[in-house]
Structure formats: structure tokens, C-alpha cells
């Protein structure tokens, strides 16, 4: 009788043991399907909203309407000013942040002085220290020359915008670490192939003054300015005899 009673119990125990997944299998399975959310270093939601509302697809800006939302712009500028960069930031995170700083505070400079016909109508627009980042007084020129250019990433020149016709287009989304390389490539390709900025044909070429003012930035890694341009230009610079620079248009990029 004891053997007859014990056998069904042993069979039941074996069935339960082999039919249930192990704890390790459950944990591994759950972990493999768990989505990992990467938190942005800066909350760009306000900036994203302002860009989408007041920047047109062609890059021109509705400064007149933006002036009515200056308080919202100031709210985002306060976020930038209080941001502290630490060791968790990648190089791309830092570059994207400083591009947004430059562009957002350029918006502020124009809105504060609006209406103006050109940023050059404002007294010392690039040298005046009119904002702070983490307690340090800064100017637009400081951000561009002392910070952004130190990254040795020449494509930043096609992302920062000086509120003028001949400047690279303002885009409708913020730069972020995760989209930086894609956007810099797109901006550089677009600017170089835009004939109002660079006139490149099989016989002649005239380049944007950006390549004159910042020529050294495009000569990294033993490349010439021509080498840099040819990486992005549909029409290559070869042996064209006629060359020069396109007149820079400083009119305000306002609709």
C-alpha cells in the first residue's frame, strides 16, 4: 500500500518541476524585453515647441510673433543657464548643447531689439556679455570661438545661426547628442549645395565667406578646404580657374 500511494506523489512532483520555468529564466526573459529609456541631458521640450511654431521650413523666423512669447523663450534660456555639464555627457551631448545655447540666445538678442533690419544694427552683438551659463557671463562670440570651435568639429559652422540671410538655415528641432551627427551632415550638405551660398560649376566657383573667415577649421586631418567641400558638394572643385567668394547677406532672416 505504501508503494502504491507514494508513486502518484512522485510523478506529480516531477511533472510540476519540469513544467514550471526556473526563476533565472523568468528574470532573464523579463529583462530582455524591458525597454531602456535614455534620459536627455537637457529638457528641450520648450525649445522644440518654439522652433516648430516660429521657424518656417525654409529657416526664416517669425520674430514678431516670437516677441509675444518672449517669456516662454526666457523660461528655456533659464534652463540652459542653470545646466551643469558633468562627466556623464558625451562629446556630442556637449556640442549639441552649445549649439542650442548659441541659437537660442541669438533669438533672444533679436527679440530683445526687434524690430531690426540686421543683427549688425545691434551694438556689439557678438561681443556683449548678455547671458550667463552656470554662473559665468558669456557672449555669443565666446560660445562660438572659445567653446564650440575648440571641439574641432568644423560642421558646427553650418548649425549655428547668426540671424542672417547668408547664415545656415535654422532647423525646426533641437540638436541633441543622439541626432547631432545626422543633422550636422544634413546641414553641411544642404549649405554647401545651396547656390545662394556657394556657386560651384565645372568652370568657376565662389564660396561662402564662412570658408574665408574660418578657413583653418576646415583643414583638420591634413585636408584642404577643397577636400572638405568635395566630401559634400555634388559638383566637385577640381581645376576651375575662376574663383572667389559670394557676398555675405546680413539682412535679418525674418519672415
Buried (B, 14 or more C-beta within 10 A) or exposed (E): EEEEEEEEEEEEEEEEEEEEEEEEEEEEEEEEEEEEEEEEBBEBEBBBEBBEEBBEEEBBBBBEEBBEBBEBBEEBBEBBBEBEBEEEBEEBBBBBBBBBBBBBBBBBBBBEBBEBEBBBEBEEBBEEEBBEBEEEEBBBBBBBEEBBBEEEBBBBBBBBBBBBBBBBBBBBEBBBBEBBBEBBBBBBBBBBBBEEBBBBEEEEBBBBEBBEEBEEBBBEEEBEBBEBBBEBBEBEBEEBEEEEBBEBEBEBBBE
